[in-house]
Amino acid sequence: MIRATKVLSRGSWHEPAADTVVLDFDQRHRRRFGMTGRNGTDFLLDLPEAVALRHGDGLSLEDGRIIAVEAEPEPLAEIAAEDALHLLRLAWHIGNRHLPAQISEDRLLIRRDHVIEEMIIGLGGKVAHVEAPFDPEGGAYAHGGHGHPDHHDHADHSHGHGHHHHGHG
């Protein structure tokens, strides 16, 4: 099976893609995984370390072809606020819980989580359920624009910062 051994960051490649893989947020954080493109291209993602693939990235196959990465729409919570300062405060509360978040100037997108959504509403924010591609910020420790998302349960997340984050792979 042909291998994809290199990630090309979005904007760094301009050749036409040979195929496209459509992946949700979790599926885009991989090191080694068999994939099939929309047009039937079977390949093995085989990277030296796990990276968070972003919408628009390319996967370079051994034969020189490129497979485009597309973020699959998934169930998200869209968070809106009264004004920019209020949105910034809401973003701080989300960040304090180490949740992946997609940030724009007028809204935040997070994965649906009824506990977090209730917190946001309690802080005066507005929450709407949407289906959209999820492409959260890479984080302070991202390498080459590719972050390493945290995966833990936030339903009863007491946060004393005494926990240890293990590497992902």
MDTraj code that builds the backbone (N, CA, C; nanometers):
import mdtraj as md
import numpy as np

residues = "MET ILE ARG ALA THR LYS VAL LEU SER ARG GLY SER TRP HIS GLU PRO ALA ALA ASP THR VAL VAL LEU ASP PHE ASP GLN ARG HIS ARG ARG ARG PHE GLY MET THR GLY ARG ASN GLY THR ASP PHE LEU LEU ASP LEU PRO GLU ALA VAL ALA LEU ARG HIS GLY ASP GLY LEU SER LEU GLU ASP GLY ARG ILE ILE ALA VAL GLU ALA GLU PRO GLU PRO LEU ALA GLU ILE ALA ALA GLU ASP ALA LEU HIS LEU LEU ARG LEU ALA TRP HIS ILE GLY ASN ARG HIS LEU PRO ALA GLN ILE SER GLU ASP ARG LEU LEU ILE ARG ARG ASP HIS VAL ILE GLU GLU MET ILE ILE GLY LEU GLY GLY LYS VAL ALA HIS VAL GLU ALA PRO PHE ASP PRO GLU GLY GLY ALA TYR ALA HIS GLY GLY HIS GLY HIS PRO ASP HIS HIS ASP HIS ALA ASP HIS SER HIS GLY HIS GLY HIS HIS HIS HIS GLY HIS GLY".split()
xyz = np.array([
    [0.0856, -0.1178, 0.0000],
    [0.0000, 0.0000, 0.0000],
    [0.0900, 0.1239, 0.0000],
    [0.0515, 0.2215, -0.0798],
    [0.1288, 0.3455, -0.0869],
    [0.1143, 0.4222, 0.0445],
    [0.2199, 0.4937, 0.0826],
    [0.2218, 0.5664, 0.2091],
    [0.2220, 0.7174, 0.1873],
    [0.1582, 0.7877, 0.2804],
    [0.1698, 0.9337, 0.2905],
    [0.2657, 0.9584, 0.4057],
    [0.3808, 1.0177, 0.3751],
    [0.4864, 1.0286, 0.4758],
    [0.5162, 1.1724, 0.5168],
    [0.4452, 1.2678, 0.4585],
    [0.4739, 1.4079, 0.4897],
    [0.3454, 1.4898, 0.4839],
    [0.3331, 1.5841, 0.5773],
    [0.2201, 1.6768, 0.5792],
    [0.2656, 1.8095, 0.5200],
    [0.1875, 1.8588, 0.4254],
    [0.2132, 1.9901, 0.3648],
    [0.1114, 2.0867, 0.4242],
    [0.1578, 2.1869, 0.4976],
    [0.0677, 2.2818, 0.5622],
    [-0.0171, 2.3555, 0.4596],
    [-0.1398, 2.3863, 0.4991],
    [-0.2294, 2.4583, 0.4083],
    [-0.1611, 2.5857, 0.3600],
    [-0.1780, 2.6124, 0.2335],
    [-0.1163, 2.7291, 0.1731],
    [0.0237, 2.7052, 0.1209],
    [0.0855, 2.5923, 0.1574],
    [0.2238, 2.5665, 0.1145],
    [0.2296, 2.4805, -0.0111],
    [0.1145, 2.4332, -0.0587],
    [0.1115, 2.3513, -0.1792],
    [0.0035, 2.4044, -0.2719],
    [0.0295, 2.3932, -0.4026],
    [-0.0637, 2.4528, -0.4991],
    [-0.0995, 2.3578, -0.6125],
    [-0.0421, 2.2368, -0.6130],
    [-0.0740, 2.1381, -0.7143],
    [-0.2183, 2.0915, -0.6956],
    [-0.2820, 2.0453, -0.8030],
    [-0.4158, 1.9879, -0.7860],
    [-0.4066, 1.8595, -0.7030],
    [-0.5005, 1.8423, -0.6118],
    [-0.5019, 1.7223, -0.5278],
    [-0.5468, 1.6025, -0.6100],
    [-0.4825, 1.4882, -0.5876],
    [-0.5203, 1.3636, -0.6543],
    [-0.6490, 1.3079, -0.5947],
    [-0.6748, 1.3395, -0.4683],
    [-0.7922, 1.2903, -0.3979],
    [-0.8079, 1.3736, -0.2715],
    [-0.9155, 1.3504, -0.1982],
    [-0.9436, 1.4234, -0.0748],
    [-0.9898, 1.3252, 0.0320],
    [-0.9362, 1.3404, 0.1535],
    [-0.9896, 1.2665, 0.2684],
    [-1.0694, 1.3647, 0.3528],
    [-1.1875, 1.3202, 0.3953],
    [-1.2759, 1.4020, 0.4779],
    [-1.2747, 1.3399, 0.6168],
    [-1.2233, 1.4160, 0.7144],
    [-1.1995, 1.3620, 0.8486],
    [-1.2537, 1.4562, 0.9555],
    [-1.3100, 1.3991, 1.0618],
    [-1.3509, 1.4841, 1.1731],
    [-1.2285, 1.5195, 1.2573],
    [-1.2477, 1.5974, 1.3614],
    [-1.1374, 1.6480, 1.4426],
    [-1.0507, 1.5354, 1.4986],
    [-1.1131, 1.4317, 1.5567],
    [-1.0359, 1.3211, 1.6143],
    [-0.9603, 1.2439, 1.5073],
    [-1.0221, 1.2225, 1.3936],
    [-0.9569, 1.1487, 1.2854],
    [-0.8386, 1.2257, 1.2267],
    [-0.8348, 1.3570, 1.2485],
    [-0.7257, 1.4386, 1.1950],
    [-0.6051, 1.4444, 1.2879],
    [-0.6066, 1.3716, 1.3983],
    [-0.4904, 1.3664, 1.4874],
    [-0.4372, 1.2239, 1.4870],
    [-0.3498, 1.1967, 1.3937],
    [-0.3010, 1.0609, 1.3708],
    [-0.1519, 1.0591, 1.3412],
    [-0.0944, 0.9407, 1.3561],
    [0.0429, 0.9164, 1.3139],
    [0.0441, 0.8098, 1.2052],
    [-0.0243, 0.6994, 1.2323],
    [-0.0240, 0.5867, 1.1384],
    [-0.1660, 0.5323, 1.1291],
    [-0.2234, 0.5403, 1.0082],
    [-0.3640, 0.5041, 0.9942],
    [-0.3966, 0.4821, 0.8471],
    [-0.4677, 0.3729, 0.8152],
    [-0.5125, 0.3483, 0.6784],
    [-0.6276, 0.4406, 0.6432],
    [-0.6225, 0.5009, 0.5250],
    [-0.7251, 0.5955, 0.4817],
    [-0.7662, 0.5674, 0.3382],
    [-0.8875, 0.6102, 0.3043],
    [-0.9370, 0.6026, 0.1677],
    [-0.9957, 0.7378, 0.1308],
    [-0.9510, 0.7924, 0.0186],
    [-1.0018, 0.9208, -0.0281],
    [-1.1397, 0.9090, -0.0902],
    [-1.2033, 1.0220, -0.1122],
    [-1.3354, 1.0270, -0.1754],
    [-1.3386, 0.9536, -0.3095],
    [-1.2289, 0.9624, -0.3848],
    [-1.2226, 0.9000, -0.5168],
    [-1.1633, 0.7598, -0.5136],
    [-1.1473, 0.7029, -0.3915],
    [-1.1043, 0.5646, -0.3804],
    [-0.9555, 0.5408, -0.3618],
    [-0.8756, 0.6453, -0.3460],
    [-0.7322, 0.6256, -0.3236],
    [-0.7094, 0.5675, -0.1845],
    [-0.6579, 0.4448, -0.1792],
    [-0.6230, 0.3812, -0.0515],
    [-0.4770, 0.4105, -0.0217],
    [-0.4482, 0.4527, 0.1012],
    [-0.3100, 0.4803, 0.1392],
    [-0.2947, 0.4671, 0.2893],
    [-0.1714, 0.4572, 0.3324],
    [-0.1390, 0.4502, 0.4735],
    [-0.0745, 0.5816, 0.5153],
    [-0.1377, 0.6524, 0.6074],
    [-0.0743, 0.7684, 0.6687],
    [0.0348, 0.7126, 0.7585],
    [0.1585, 0.7493, 0.7347],
    [0.2719, 0.6920, 0.8075],
    [0.3703, 0.8041, 0.8396],
    [0.3443, 0.8746, 0.9499],
    [0.4238, 0.9907, 0.9897],
    [0.5154, 0.9553, 1.1063],
    [0.6261, 1.0277, 1.1224],
    [0.7180, 1.0007, 1.2335],
    [0.6547, 1.0257, 1.3710],
    [0.5590, 1.1203, 1.3782],
    [0.4890, 1.1494, 1.5031],
    [0.3486, 1.1958, 1.4697],
    [0.2583, 1.1843, 1.5659],
    [0.1199, 1.2276, 1.5452],
    [0.1151, 1.3792, 1.5319],
    [0.0370, 1.4257, 1.4369],
    [0.0134, 1.5689, 1.4207],
    [-0.1362, 1.5908, 1.4036],
    [-0.1807, 1.7090, 1.4352],
    [-0.3204, 1.7457, 1.4123],
    [-0.3290, 1.8036, 1.2721],
    [-0.3876, 1.7283, 1.1821],
    [-0.4053, 1.7752, 1.0451],
    [-0.5103, 1.8848, 1.0437],
    [-0.4876, 1.9862, 0.9623],
    [-0.5797, 2.0999, 0.9536],
    [-0.6504, 2.0983, 0.8189],
    [-0.7690, 2.1551, 0.8150],
    [-0.8424, 2.1714, 0.6905],
    [-0.7534, 2.2471, 0.5915],
    [-0.7343, 2.1915, 0.4752],
    [-0.6500, 2.2548, 0.3741],
    [-0.5089, 2.2008, 0.3673],
    [-0.4685, 2.1193, 0.4651],
    [-0.3372, 2.0555, 0.4580],
    [-0.3359, 1.9557, 0.3428],
    [-0.2163, 1.9169, 0.3012],
    [-0.2002, 1.8132, 0.2005],
    [-0.1163, 1.7001, 0.2572],
    [-0.1449, 1.5787, 0.2127],
    [-0.0655, 1.4620, 0.2503],
    [0.0119, 1.4188, 0.1276],
    [0.1432, 1.4191, 0.1379],
    [0.2297, 1.3855, 0.0255],
    [0.2514, 1.2354, 0.0185],
    [0.2053, 1.1750, -0.0910],
    [0.2243, 1.0317, -0.1119],
    [0.3646, 1.0055, -0.1653],
    [0.4111, 0.8837, -0.1489],
    [0.5454, 0.8452, -0.1937],
    [0.5669, 0.8662, -0.3432],
    [0.4594, 0.8607, -0.4213],
    [0.4735, 0.8780, -0.5664],
    [0.4594, 1.0234, -0.6111],
    [0.4505, 1.1170, -0.5134],
    [0.4453, 1.2586, -0.5459],
    [0.3047, 1.3175, -0.5515],
    [0.2022, 1.2332, -0.5549],
    [0.0655, 1.2862, -0.5532],
    [0.0342, 1.3449, -0.4156],
    [-0.0646, 1.4346, -0.4145],
    [-0.1059, 1.4983, -0.2894],
    [-0.2530, 1.4669, -0.2641],
    [-0.2821, 1.4313, -0.1406],
    [-0.4189, 1.4079, -0.0953],
    [-0.4572, 1.5273, -0.0079],
    [-0.5653, 1.5961, -0.0436],
    [-0.6119, 1.7107, 0.0348],
    [-0.6847, 1.6638, 0.1600],
    [-0.6686, 1.7383, 0.2684],
    [-0.7381, 1.7108, 0.3941],
    [-0.8540, 1.8095, 0.4057],
    [-0.9727, 1.7550, 0.4287],
    [-1.0921, 1.8378, 0.4463],
    [-1.1537, 1.8064, 0.5816],
    [-1.1883, 1.9095, 0.6573],
    [-1.2513, 1.8906, 0.7881],
    [-1.3989, 1.8573, 0.7680],
    [-1.4411, 1.7450, 0.8256],
    [-1.5799, 1.7012, 0.8145],
    [-1.6684, 1.7809, 0.9104],
    [-1.7856, 1.8249, 0.8651],
    [-1.8779, 1.8909, 0.9586],
    [-1.9143, 1.7966, 1.0726],
    [-1.9219, 1.8517, 1.1934],
    [-1.9585, 1.7728, 1.3099],
    [-2.0416, 1.8579, 1.4049],
    [-2.1100, 1.7966, 1.5009],
    [-2.1954, 1.8720, 1.5934],
    [-2.1117, 1.9600, 1.6864],
    [-2.1375, 2.0904, 1.6812],
    [-2.0621, 2.1864, 1.7616],
    [-2.1564, 2.2815, 1.8339],
    [-2.1015, 2.3492, 1.9336],
    [-2.1726, 2.4567, 2.0018],
    [-2.1094, 2.5886, 1.9572],
    [-2.1929, 2.6762, 1.9021],
    [-2.1478, 2.8092, 1.8610],
    [-2.1782, 2.9052, 1.9757],
    [-2.0750, 2.9756, 2.0203],
    [-2.0886, 3.0648, 2.1353],
    [-2.0756, 3.2083, 2.0879],
    [-2.1758, 3.2884, 2.1234],
    [-2.1757, 3.4308, 2.0902],
    [-2.1874, 3.5104, 2.2202],
    [-2.1503, 3.6377, 2.2134],
    [-2.1496, 3.7220, 2.3330],
    [-2.2055, 3.8600, 2.3008],
    [-2.2208, 3.9416, 2.4058],
    [-2.2737, 4.0773, 2.3909],
    [-2.1807, 4.1664, 2.3098],
    [-2.0500, 4.1496, 2.3327],
    [-1.9508, 4.2333, 2.2648],
    [-1.8161, 4.1610, 2.2686],
    [-1.7142, 4.2244, 2.2143],
    [-1.5825, 4.1609, 2.2030],
    [-1.5227, 4.1271, 2.3400],
    [-1.5376, 4.2161, 2.4372],
    [-1.4823, 4.1912, 2.5701],
    [-1.5515, 4.0714, 2.6363],
    [-1.6823, 4.0633, 2.6215],
    [-1.7574, 3.9516, 2.6777],
    [-1.7135, 3.8204, 2.6114],
    [-1.6942, 3.8222, 2.4792],
    [-1.6477, 3.7022, 2.4089],
    [-1.5089, 3.6618, 2.4583],
    [-1.4242, 3.7602, 2.4827],
    [-1.2905, 3.7328, 2.5347],
    [-1.2991, 3.6659, 2.6722],
    [-1.3890, 3.7128, 2.7564],
    [-1.4069, 3.6501, 2.8884],
    [-1.4560, 3.5064, 2.8753],
    [-1.5496, 3.4836, 2.7848],
    [-1.5994, 3.3477, 2.7640],
    [-1.4872, 3.2574, 2.7120],
    [-1.4052, 3.3108, 2.6218],
    [-1.2912, 3.2345, 2.5689],
    [-1.1950, 3.1993, 2.6820],
    [-1.1748, 3.2900, 2.7760],
    [-1.0867, 3.2625, 2.8897],
    [-1.1400, 3.1438, 2.9708],
    [-1.2708, 3.1417, 2.9969],
    [-1.3296, 3.0316, 3.0741],
    [-1.3155, 2.8988, 2.9993],
    [-1.3329, 2.9010, 2.8689],
    [-1.3171, 2.7783, 2.7892],
    [-1.1708, 2.7342, 2.7908],
    [-1.0796, 2.8282, 2.7725],
    [-0.9369, 2.7967, 2.7744],
    [-0.8913, 2.7442, 2.9090],
    [-0.9506, 2.7939, 3.0157],
    [-0.9153, 2.7492, 3.1497],
    [-0.9505, 2.6025, 3.1705],
    [-1.0386, 2.5507, 3.0865],
    [-1.0765, 2.4089, 3.0936],
    [-1.0065, 2.3262, 2.9866],
    [-0.9108, 2.3867, 2.9194],
    [-0.8291, 2.3183, 2.8172],
    [-0.9125, 2.2547, 2.7063],
    [-1.0208, 2.3199, 2.6692],
    [-1.1050, 2.2696, 2.5612],
    [-1.0551, 2.3202, 2.4271],
    [-1.0476, 2.2339, 2.3267],
    [-1.0174, 2.2841, 2.1927],
    [-1.1269, 2.3820, 2.1505],
    [-1.0869, 2.4944, 2.0938],
    [-1.1830, 2.5967, 2.0522],
    [-1.1386, 2.6605, 1.9211],
    [-1.2358, 2.6820, 1.8353],
    [-1.2128, 2.7549, 1.7109],
    [-1.2566, 2.8978, 1.7372],
    [-1.1672, 2.9915, 1.7120],
    [-1.1899, 3.1299, 1.7515],
    [-1.2007, 3.2193, 1.6287],
    [-1.3051, 3.3015, 1.6262],
    [-1.3146, 3.4073, 1.5257],
    [-1.3523, 3.5352, 1.5993],
    [-1.3589, 3.6449, 1.5277],
    [-1.3798, 3.7726, 1.5983],
    [-1.5192, 3.7863, 1.6581],
    [-1.6165, 3.7069, 1.6116],
    [-1.7516, 3.7229, 1.6650],
    [-1.8135, 3.5957, 1.7227],
    [-1.7363, 3.4870, 1.7268],
    [-1.7902, 3.3633, 1.7836],
    [-1.6785, 3.2660, 1.8190],
    [-1.7152, 3.1693, 1.9026],
    [-1.6282, 3.0577, 1.9365],
    [-1.7033, 2.9305, 1.8977],
    [-1.6305, 2.8297, 1.8540],
    [-1.6893, 2.6986, 1.8291],
    [-1.6184, 2.5975, 1.9186],
    [-1.6974, 2.5177, 1.9888],
    [-1.6438, 2.4087, 2.0698],
    [-1.7278, 2.2847, 2.0416],
    [-1.6771, 2.1699, 2.0838],
    [-1.7592, 2.0499, 2.0764],
    [-1.8730, 2.0630, 2.1762],
    [-1.9860, 2.0059, 2.1407],
    [-2.1018, 2.0127, 2.2303],
    [-2.0700, 1.9440, 2.3623],
    [-2.1030, 2.0132, 2.4694],
    [-2.0808, 1.9630, 2.6049],
    [-2.1802, 2.0364, 2.6933],
    [-2.2843, 1.9665, 2.7388],
    [-2.3936, 2.0342, 2.8101],
    [-2.3457, 2.1070, 2.9356],
    [-2.2447, 2.0559, 3.0031],
    [-2.1948, 2.1228, 3.1238],
    [-2.1306, 2.2569, 3.0868],
    [-2.0469, 2.2561, 2.9846],
    [-1.9812, 2.3798, 2.9407],
    [-2.0840, 2.4772, 2.8840],
    [-2.1798, 2.4259, 2.8078],
    [-2.2835, 2.5120, 2.7508],
    [-2.3641, 2.5808, 2.8612],
    [-2.3984, 2.5073, 2.9679],
    [-2.4699, 2.5668, 3.0812],
    [-2.3849, 2.6741, 3.1484],
    [-2.2548, 2.6501, 3.1605],
    [-2.1644, 2.7495, 3.2184],
    [-2.1659, 2.8764, 3.1342],
    [-2.1560, 2.8612, 3.0017],
    [-2.1537, 2.9767, 2.9112],
    [-2.2828, 3.0571, 2.9236],
    [-2.3958, 2.9881, 2.9258],
    [-2.5248, 3.0567, 2.9407],
    [-2.5304, 3.1281, 3.0752],
    [-2.4796, 3.0640, 3.1815],
    [-2.4748, 3.1259, 3.3142],
    [-2.3875, 3.2504, 3.3172],
    [-2.2895, 3.2573, 3.2267],
    [-2.2015, 3.3745, 3.2164],
    [-2.2560, 3.4778, 3.1174],
    [-2.3793, 3.4575, 3.0715],
    [-2.4438, 3.5552, 2.9830],
    [-2.4190, 3.5328, 2.8343],
    [-2.3534, 3.4239, 2.7995],
    [-2.3288, 3.3945, 2.6584],
    [-2.4490, 3.3287, 2.5928],
    [-2.4468, 3.3259, 2.4615],
    [-2.5513, 3.2590, 2.3844],
    [-2.4910, 3.1361, 2.3196],
    [-2.5646, 3.0245, 2.3226],
    [-2.5175, 2.8990, 2.2657],
    [-2.6174, 2.8515, 2.1612],
    [-2.5676, 2.8174, 2.0440],
    [-2.6504, 2.7585, 1.9387],
    [-2.5816, 2.6316, 1.8905],
    [-2.6608, 2.5292, 1.8617],
    [-2.6047, 2.4057, 1.8081],
    [-2.5951, 2.4177, 1.6567],
    [-2.4760, 2.3862, 1.6038],
    [-2.4501, 2.3953, 1.4603],
    [-2.3777, 2.2691, 1.4147],
    [-2.3798, 2.2439, 1.2863],
    [-2.2987, 2.1401, 1.2216],
    [-2.1991, 2.2152, 1.1350],
    [-2.0705, 2.1994, 1.1633],
    [-1.9681, 2.2729, 1.0884],
    [-1.8352, 2.1999, 1.1002],
    [-1.7435, 2.2241, 1.0057],
    [-1.6078, 2.1710, 1.0230],
    [-1.5466, 2.2316, 1.1485],
    [-1.4721, 2.1523, 1.2245],
    [-1.4088, 2.1996, 1.3476],
    [-1.2593, 2.2063, 1.3252],
    [-1.2060, 2.3257, 1.3308],
    [-1.0638, 2.3482, 1.3072],
    [-1.0101, 2.4391, 1.4185],
    [-0.9959, 2.3818, 1.5397],
    [-0.9578, 2.4639, 1.6554],
    [-0.8144, 2.5135, 1.6491],
    [-0.7856, 2.6101, 1.7343],
    [-0.6504, 2.6638, 1.7478],
    [-0.5540, 2.5522, 1.7813],
    [-0.4302, 2.5641, 1.7323],
    [-0.3303, 2.4607, 1.7551],
    [-0.2714, 2.4618, 1.8950],
    [-0.2735, 2.5730, 1.9623],
    [-0.2204, 2.5796, 2.0968],
    [-0.0779, 2.6306, 2.1026],
    [-0.0355, 2.6650, 2.2216],
    [0.0958, 2.7251, 2.2427],
    [0.2100, 2.6306, 2.2113],
    [0.1858, 2.5005, 2.2164],
    [0.2934, 2.4046, 2.1966],
    [0.2861, 2.3373, 2.0603],
    [0.2087, 2.3958, 1.9688],
    [0.1967, 2.3386, 1.8342],
    [0.3284, 2.3557, 1.7597],
    [0.3595, 2.2576, 1.6771],
    [0.4804, 2.2625, 1.5949],
    [0.4399, 2.2749, 1.4503],
    [0.4924, 2.3744, 1.3812],
    [0.4640, 2.3898, 1.2400],
    [0.3175, 2.4137, 1.2117],
    [0.2463, 2.4762, 1.3062],
    [0.1061, 2.5057, 1.2844],
    [0.0140, 2.3877, 1.3117],
    [0.0664, 2.2796, 1.3632],
    [-0.0153, 2.1619, 1.3906],
    [-0.0146, 2.1346, 1.5389],
    [-0.1314, 2.1507, 1.6026],
    [-0.1403, 2.1369, 1.7472],
    [-0.1625, 1.9945, 1.7910],
    [-0.1543, 1.9744, 1.9199],
    [-0.1786, 1.8450, 1.9818],
    [-0.2934, 1.8626, 2.0783],
    [-0.4163, 1.8225, 2.0375],
    [-0.5327, 1.8505, 2.1211],
    [-0.5362, 1.7661, 2.2471],
    [-0.5961, 1.8226, 2.3516],
    [-0.6201, 1.7478, 2.4741],
    [-0.7452, 1.6650, 2.4557],
    [-0.7479, 1.5467, 2.5125],
    [-0.8664, 1.4621, 2.5095],
    [-0.8933, 1.4164, 2.6517],
    [-0.9789, 1.4901, 2.7226],
    [-1.0243, 1.4383, 2.8500],
    [-1.1694, 1.4762, 2.8717],
    [-1.2329, 1.4083, 2.9670],
    [-1.3744, 1.4277, 2.9936],
    [-1.3920, 1.5548, 3.0751],
    [-1.4775, 1.6438, 3.0258],
    [-1.4965, 1.7716, 3.0930],
    [-1.6254, 1.7773, 3.1733],
    [-1.6990, 1.6673, 3.1789],
    [-1.8274, 1.6686, 3.2477],
    [-1.8119, 1.7013, 3.3960],
    [-1.7129, 1.6451, 3.4624],
    [-1.6888, 1.6816, 3.6022],
    [-1.5397, 1.7081, 3.6191],
    [-1.4938, 1.8099, 3.5515],
    [-1.3514, 1.8418, 3.5416],
    [-1.3130, 1.9411, 3.6506],
    [-1.2763, 1.8900, 3.7692],
    [-1.2245, 1.9804, 3.8712],
    [-1.0862, 2.0221, 3.8243],
    [-1.0554, 2.1483, 3.8367],
    [-0.9354, 2.1966, 3.7696],
    [-0.8375, 2.2613, 3.8665],
    [-0.7514, 2.1795, 3.9234],
    [-0.6523, 2.2332, 4.0144],
    [-0.5155, 2.2437, 3.9503],
    [-0.5052, 2.2187, 3.8208],
    [-0.3794, 2.2217, 3.7461],
    [-0.2754, 2.1275, 3.8035],
    [-0.3220, 2.0222, 3.8739],
    [-0.2287, 1.9249, 3.9251],
    [-0.2145, 1.8044, 3.8342],
    [-0.2884, 1.8061, 3.7208],
    [-0.2817, 1.6905, 3.6313],
    [-0.1638, 1.7034, 3.5358],
    [-0.1270, 1.5892, 3.4772],
    [-0.0141, 1.5857, 3.3854],
    [-0.0659, 1.5491, 3.2467],
    [-0.0246, 1.6229, 3.1461],
    [-0.0642, 1.5925, 3.0089],
    [0.0395, 1.5022, 2.9452],
    [-0.0060, 1.3875, 2.8990],
    [0.0834, 1.2922, 2.8336],
    [0.0888, 1.3218, 2.6857],
    [0.1937, 1.2799, 2.6202],
    [0.2049, 1.2968, 2.4751],
    [0.0984, 1.2166, 2.4045],
    [0.0611, 1.2593, 2.2854],
    [-0.0398, 1.1925, 2.2055],
    [0.0295, 1.1171, 2.0947],
    [-0.0175, 1.0011, 2.0610],
    [0.0432, 0.9279, 1.9523],
    [-0.0241, 0.8029, 1.9353],
])
top = md.Topology()
chain = top.add_chain()
for i, resn in enumerate(residues, 1):
    res = top.add_residue(resn, chain, resSeq=i)
    for name in ("N", "CA", "C"):
        top.add_atom(name, md.element.get_by_symbol(name[0]), res)
traj = md.Trajectory(xyz[None], top)
